[in-house]
Amino acid sequence: MSRATKIVATIGPASSSPEILERMIAAGVDVVRLNFSHGKAQDHIDRAQLVRETAARLGRAVAIMADLQGPKIRVGRFANGKVQLEVGQKFILDAGCELGDETRAGLDYKDLPRDVHPGDRLLLNDGLIVLTVEQVIGAEIRTVVTIGGELSNNKGINKQGGGLSAPALTAKDMEDIRTAMSFQADYLAVSFPKSATDMELARQLANVAGEAYGHKPALIAKIERVEAIAALPDILRASDAIMVARGDLAVEVGNAAVPALQKRMIRMAREMDRVVITATQMMESMIVNAVPTRAEVSDVANAVLDGTDAVMLSAETAAGKYPVETVEAMASICVEAERVEEVKLEHDFIDKHFTRIDQSIAMAALFTAHHLGCKAIVALTESGSTALWMSRHRVSMPIYALSQSEASVRRMALYRNVRPMHITFTSTDRDAVLKQAETRLIEQRALVSGDSYAITCGEPIGTAGGTNMLKVMRIAR
């Protein structure tokens, strides 16, 4: 695989058959997203099992992401399914209303009247409809329509500028965490976190739920609230990865602010040794069209050039007409963008200080392999940390991460430029282990006769956090 950037794809009605899923994984899917906003617990359990079986059959390391719904703030249902709102019309959001009409709509989030004040702008249906708050009386939010349009059942509500008090984790999310841990989801994505505390609570709940299975997932913070931007460094420290969730974020901060925020978030995540996913409407037109627009091609390519670890597909693969073709198109865009990337390792290491031996070895491997023109970097790793550190820097050769831990192998499937492989070492002797690793790479056609490569490992063999050796080797001719 020549592609460094990873692809996250959501599975749903369009992609849940064994045949389509197999074609998607063969086309380049590295992480499968299960969207807990839809479906029942058993649906997700069955799909997770299918993903694991399909990946094993194809010999691919594929991670599973369980994406929690979070506190979706929506209007209720309408008597006729939808209403038409006109500019200047008075409209009430009523927490006590059961069935809406042309004058009012119910709310599934009953505390919304406490969170808004006169003058606030509420954005409905991803910002396509805008209401300006005039009064709040009891359970009623009395508004005037600023931008009109068709409003149908259960459309989302955002407050421009943020400030909604809904907690990041709902009772449904807590139950969904237990479901996700039952099939050992590799990543748990938390929707709408506002602070590091939200992520810490999610980690505690996941670790407790996963204890019976001996599993601890990696956590992804979905950055989609204004408050999360201000708290980004703390949220990053409390998470393993972030998702640039451009949909709800754009509604809260405005579309024009999102591109610069995306670049800032990707840069900060890489600097703090965290993984980053860029998401939302990346190939939206391919829900119904067989080819992407030129703007979508540029969007994906720019995320790659920004340094994102992964680009994500949502409805394109969950419900679109062309799920396999969309993955193929996204993969080809990533490859073309990566061809023009610049390697600036010397710049990356300016003013950097490493106090850990294992991290210093990882950085030395990058620098050495780059300047010697090695064909690959090989990391023998238990936890995957060595591969993660290496993946934070752009190099011109692939990083092969070999681990005895299947959980670590799947987790590394999200790391940019890392090709994870599962291996069971038959000896604890260092030279025997290095020889076994080399044989495996030759069998996988990752290396051929005459190739040089840099390899890192730790002694004693099999100890997490013990990387303390770097060696440059060449395949015998």
C-alpha positions in Angstrom: 0.0 0.0 0.0 1.6 3.3 -1.1 -0.9 5.5 0.6 0.0 7.0 4.0 -3.3 8.8 4.8 -5.9 6.5 6.3 -9.6 6.2 5.3 -12.4 6.0 7.8 -15.7 4.7 6.3 -19.1 4.6 8.0 -21.1 1.4 7.3 -24.9 1.5 7.1 -27.7 0.2 4.8 -25.6 0.7 1.7 -22.5 -1.1 2.9 -23.6 -3.8 5.5 -23.6 -6.7 3.1 -20.5 -9.0 3.2 -19.8 -8.4 -0.5 -19.8 -4.6 -0.4 -17.9 -4.5 2.9 -15.2 -6.8 1.5 -14.9 -4.6 -1.6 -14.6 -1.5 0.5 -11.9 -2.9 2.7 -10.0 -4.2 -0.3 -10.3 -0.7 -1.8 -8.6 0.9 1.1 -10.8 1.3 4.2 -8.6 1.3 7.4 -11.2 2.1 10.0 -14.9 1.2 10.0 -17.1 3.7 11.8 -20.3 2.4 13.5 -22.7 5.4 14.0 -24.6 4.9 17.2 -27.0 7.6 16.2 -28.8 4.9 14.2 -29.6 1.3 14.7 -30.0 -1.0 17.6 -27.3 -2.6 19.8 -27.5 -5.9 18.1 -27.1 -4.2 14.7 -23.7 -2.8 15.8 -22.6 -6.1 17.4 -23.4 -8.0 14.1 -21.6 -5.4 12.0 -18.5 -5.4 14.2 -18.3 -9.2 13.9 -18.7 -8.9 10.1 -15.9 -6.3 10.0 -13.5 -8.5 12.0 -14.3 -11.6 9.9 -13.8 -9.7 6.6 -10.6 -8.1 7.7 -9.1 -11.4 8.8 -10.1 -13.0 5.5 -8.4 -10.2 3.6 -5.3 -10.1 5.9 -5.9 -6.5 6.7 -5.6 -4.6 10.0 -8.9 -2.7 10.3 -10.0 -0.8 13.4 -13.5 -0.3 14.6 -14.7 3.1 15.8 -17.9 3.3 17.9 -19.2 6.8 17.4 -21.6 7.9 20.2 -24.6 10.0 19.4 -24.2 12.6 22.2 -26.8 15.2 23.2 -28.6 15.7 20.0 -30.7 18.8 20.4 -33.6 18.6 18.0 -37.1 19.9 17.3 -39.9 17.3 17.8 -42.3 15.9 15.3 -44.9 17.8 13.3 -48.5 16.8 12.7 -48.0 16.9 8.9 -44.3 15.8 9.0 -43.0 19.3 8.1 -43.8 23.0 7.9 -42.7 25.9 5.8 -41.2 28.9 7.7 -41.2 32.3 6.1 -38.9 35.3 6.8 -40.4 37.5 9.5 -42.8 34.9 10.8 -43.2 34.3 14.5 -42.4 30.8 15.6 -42.2 29.2 19.0 -39.9 26.4 20.2 -42.0 24.8 23.0 -40.5 22.3 25.4 -44.1 21.4 26.4 -45.4 20.8 22.9 -46.0 17.2 21.8 -46.8 17.7 18.1 -45.8 20.7 16.2 -47.6 22.8 13.6 -47.0 26.1 11.6 -46.8 28.1 14.8 -44.6 26.0 17.1 -42.4 22.9 17.4 -41.6 20.7 20.3 -38.1 20.1 21.8 -36.4 16.9 22.7 -34.0 18.9 24.9 -36.3 20.3 27.6 -33.7 22.6 29.1 -33.1 24.6 26.0 -35.3 27.5 27.3 -32.8 28.0 30.2 -29.8 28.2 27.8 -31.1 31.0 25.5 -31.8 34.7 25.8 -33.3 37.5 23.7 -31.0 38.2 20.8 -29.6 34.7 20.5 -29.6 33.1 17.0 -30.7 29.5 16.8 -29.6 27.6 13.7 -31.8 24.7 12.6 -31.2 21.9 10.1 -27.4 22.5 9.8 -27.9 26.3 9.6 -30.3 26.3 6.7 -33.0 27.9 8.9 -32.2 30.7 11.4 -34.4 31.9 14.2 -33.7 35.0 16.4 -34.9 34.7 20.0 -37.2 37.6 21.0 -38.5 36.3 24.4 -38.3 33.3 26.7 -41.4 32.7 28.7 -41.5 29.5 30.8 -41.1 26.5 28.5 -41.5 28.7 25.4 -38.8 30.2 23.3 -40.5 32.9 21.1 -38.6 33.7 18.0 -38.8 35.4 14.6 -37.7 33.6 11.5 -34.5 35.3 10.0 -33.8 32.8 7.3 -36.8 30.6 6.3 -37.2 27.2 4.7 -38.8 23.8 5.1 -38.5 22.4 8.6 -39.2 18.7 9.1 -39.3 16.2 11.9 -36.3 15.9 14.3 -34.0 18.4 12.7 -31.1 19.6 14.8 -30.7 22.9 16.7 -27.5 24.8 17.3 -26.9 28.0 19.1 -24.6 30.4 17.2 -21.5 31.0 19.4 -22.2 28.0 21.6 -23.3 28.0 25.2 -25.7 25.1 25.4 -25.4 23.3 28.7 -26.3 19.7 27.5 -23.8 17.2 28.9 -21.6 15.4 26.4 -22.6 11.9 27.6 -26.3 11.0 27.8 -27.9 7.9 29.3 -28.1 6.4 25.8 -24.3 7.0 25.4 -23.5 5.2 28.6 -25.5 2.2 27.4 -23.9 2.4 24.0 -20.4 2.4 25.7 -21.3 -1.0 27.2 -22.4 -2.3 23.8 -19.2 -1.1 22.2 -17.0 -2.7 24.8 -18.8 -6.0 24.4 -17.2 -6.3 20.9 -14.0 -4.4 22.0 -14.3 -1.4 19.8 -10.8 -0.1 19.1 -11.8 3.6 19.2 -14.7 5.3 21.1 -15.7 8.7 19.6 -17.3 11.1 22.0 -19.7 13.7 20.5 -19.8 17.3 21.7 -17.2 17.3 24.5 -16.7 20.8 26.0 -13.8 20.0 28.3 -11.2 17.5 29.3 -13.5 16.4 32.1 -16.0 15.1 29.5 -13.3 12.9 28.0 -12.0 11.7 31.4 -15.5 10.6 32.3 -15.9 8.8 29.0 -12.6 7.0 29.6 -13.6 5.9 33.1 -16.9 4.6 31.8 -15.2 2.8 28.9 -12.5 1.3 31.1 -15.0 0.0 33.6 -17.3 -1.5 30.8 -14.3 -3.0 29.1 -12.7 -4.5 32.2 -14.6 -7.8 31.8 -13.1 -8.2 28.3 -9.6 -7.0 29.3 -10.0 -4.1 26.9 -9.3 -0.4 27.0 -10.3 1.6 23.9 -8.6 4.7 22.5 -10.7 7.8 22.8 -11.5 10.3 20.1 -12.9 13.8 21.0 -15.1 15.1 18.2 -14.5 18.9 18.1 -17.8 20.4 17.2 -18.6 23.0 20.0 -17.2 26.5 20.4 -16.2 25.7 24.0 -14.1 22.8 22.7 -11.9 25.2 20.7 -10.9 27.2 23.8 -10.2 24.0 25.7 -8.4 22.2 22.8 -5.0 21.6 24.5 -6.7 20.1 27.6 -9.0 18.0 25.5 -6.1 16.7 23.5 -4.2 15.7 26.6 -7.2 13.8 27.8 -7.8 12.0 24.5 -5.9 9.7 22.1 -7.2 11.4 19.0 -9.5 14.2 17.8 -12.0 14.5 15.0 -12.3 17.8 13.1 -16.1 17.5 13.0 -16.8 20.3 10.5 -20.6 20.0 10.4 -21.9 21.1 13.9 -18.7 23.1 14.4 -19.3 25.2 11.3 -22.9 25.9 12.5 -21.6 27.2 15.8 -18.5 29.2 14.6 -19.5 30.0 11.0 -18.4 28.3 7.8 -15.7 30.8 7.1 -13.8 30.1 10.3 -13.6 26.3 9.8 -10.7 26.0 7.3 -8.3 27.8 9.5 -9.5 25.9 12.6 -9.0 22.7 10.7 -5.3 23.5 10.0 -4.8 24.7 13.6 -6.3 21.5 15.1 -4.3 19.2 12.8 -1.1 21.0 13.6 -1.7 21.0 17.4 -2.7 17.3 17.4 0.5 16.3 15.7 2.6 18.5 18.0 1.0 16.8 21.0 1.5 13.3 19.6 -2.2 12.8 19.0 -4.0 11.3 16.0 -6.4 13.5 14.0 -9.3 12.7 11.6 -10.9 15.2 9.2 -14.6 14.6 8.7 -17.9 15.8 7.2 -19.0 16.2 3.6 -15.6 15.3 2.2 -17.1 13.5 -0.8 -20.8 14.4 -0.3 -21.8 14.5 -3.9 -20.8 10.9 -4.3 -23.9 9.9 -2.3 -25.7 10.2 -5.6 -22.9 10.7 -8.2 -20.3 8.3 -9.4 -17.5 10.9 -9.4 -16.6 13.7 -6.9 -16.7 17.4 -7.6 -13.4 19.2 -8.1 -14.0 21.1 -4.9 -14.3 17.8 -3.0 -11.1 16.6 -4.5 -9.3 19.8 -3.3 -10.9 19.4 0.1 -9.5 15.9 0.6 -6.1 16.8 -0.8 -5.8 19.9 1.4 -6.6 17.8 4.5 -3.8 15.4 3.4 -1.4 18.3 2.9 -2.3 19.7 6.3 -1.1 16.4 7.8 -4.3 14.7 8.9 -4.0 11.1 9.8 -7.2 10.1 8.2 -10.1 11.4 6.1 -13.6 10.2 6.9 -16.7 9.2 4.9 -20.1 9.3 6.5 -23.3 9.1 4.4 -21.2 8.6 1.3 -20.6 5.0 2.3 -23.4 4.4 4.8 -26.3 5.3 2.5 -24.8 6.4 -0.8 -25.2 4.7 -4.2 -21.4 4.3 -4.7 -19.7 3.2 -1.5 -16.9 1.3 -3.1 -16.2 3.8 -5.8 -16.1 6.6 -3.2 -13.4 4.8 -1.2 -11.4 4.2 -4.4 -11.7 7.9 -5.4 -10.7 9.1 -1.9 -7.7 6.7 -1.9 -6.4 8.0 -5.3 -6.8 11.6 -4.1 -4.7 10.9 -1.0 -2.0 9.2 -3.0 -1.7 12.1 -5.5 -1.6 14.7 -2.7 1.1 12.7 -0.8 3.4 12.8 -3.9 4.1 16.5 -3.4 4.6 16.5 0.4 7.9 18.0 1.7 10.0 16.2 4.3 11.4 18.6 6.8 12.8 16.4 9.6 15.5 18.9 10.6 12.9 21.6 11.0 10.7 19.3 13.0 13.5 18.6 15.5 14.6 22.2 16.1 14.2 23.0 19.9 12.8 19.6 20.6 14.0 17.8 23.7 13.3 14.1 24.4 13.6 12.8 28.0 12.4 9.2 27.2 14.8 6.7 25.7 12.0 5.0 23.6 10.9 8.3 22.1 14.5 9.3 21.4 15.1 6.0 19.6 12.0 6.6 17.5 13.2 10.0 16.4 16.7 8.7 15.7 15.2 6.0 13.5 13.4 8.6 11.4 16.4 10.8 11.0 18.8 8.0 10.2 16.5 6.2 7.7 15.8 9.5 5.9 19.4 10.5 5.5 20.6 7.0 4.6 17.8 6.5 2.0 16.4 3.4 3.6 13.4 1.7 2.0 11.5 1.4 5.2 11.5 1.9 9.0 10.5 -1.1 11.0 9.2 -0.8 14.6 8.8 -3.9 16.9 6.3 -2.5 19.4 3.9 -3.8 22.0 1.8 -0.8 22.8 2.3 1.0 19.4 3.8 4.1 21.0 7.0 3.9 19.0 5.0 3.8 15.7 2.8 6.7 16.9 5.8 9.0 17.6 7.3 8.1 14.2 4.0 8.8 12.4 3.9 12.4 13.7 6.6 13.3 11.2 6.6 13.1 7.5 9.1 10.8 6.0 9.5 9.4 2.4 9.4 5.7 3.4 6.7 3.6 5.0 6.7 2.6 8.7 6.1 -1.1 9.3 4.9 -1.7 12.9 5.0 -5.3 14.0 3.3 -6.2 17.3 2.3 -9.3 19.2 -0.8 -7.5 20.4 -3.8 -7.7 18.1 -5.4 -4.7 19.8 -2.3 -2.6 19.2 -2.2 -3.7 15.6 -5.8 -2.6 15.0 -5.3 0.7 16.8 -2.3 1.5 14.7 -4.5 1.1 11.6 -5.4 4.8 12.1 -1.9 6.1 12.3 -0.7 8.0 9.3 2.0 6.2 7.2 2.0 3.2 9.6 1.5 -0.3 8.2 0.7 -2.5 11.2 1.2 -6.3 11.2 0.5 -8.9 13.7 3.3 -11.3 14.6 4.0 -13.9 17.2 7.7 -14.2 18.0 8.9 -17.7 18.5 11.9 -16.7 20.6 13.0 -14.0 23.0 16.5 -13.9 21.6 17.1 -10.5 20.0 18.8 -11.7 16.8 16.2 -14.4 16.3 13.4 -11.9 16.7 15.1 -9.5 14.2 15.5 -12.3 11.7 11.9 -13.4 12.1 10.7 -9.8 11.6 12.8 -9.5 8.4 11.5 -12.8 7.1 7.9 -11.6 7.6 8.5 -8.4 5.7 10.1 -10.2 2.8 7.1 -12.6 2.7 4.8 -9.6 2.6 6.9 -8.1 -0.2 7.5 -5.0 1.9 11.3 -5.5 1.4 13.3 -7.2 -1.3 16.9 -8.3 -1.8 19.3 -5.4 -1.4 16.9 -3.1 0.5 18.2 -1.3 3.6 16.0 -0.5 6.5 16.1 0.9 10.1 14.6 -1.3 12.8 13.9 -0.5 16.4 13.1 -2.8 19.3 13.4 -3.1 23.0 15.3 -5.5 25.3 14.0 -7.6 26.9 11.8 -8.5 24.0 8.0 -8.1 24.6 8.2 -5.4 27.2 5.9 -2.4 26.5 7.7 1.0 26.7 11.1 -0.6 26.4 12.3 0.4 22.9 16.0 1.0 23.4 17.7 -0.2 20.3 18.1 1.1 16.7 19.9 -1.0 14.0 20.3 -0.4 10.3 20.2 -3.6 8.3 20.3 -4.7 4.6 18.5 -7.6 3.0 21.1 -10.1 1.7 21.4 -10.2 -2.1 
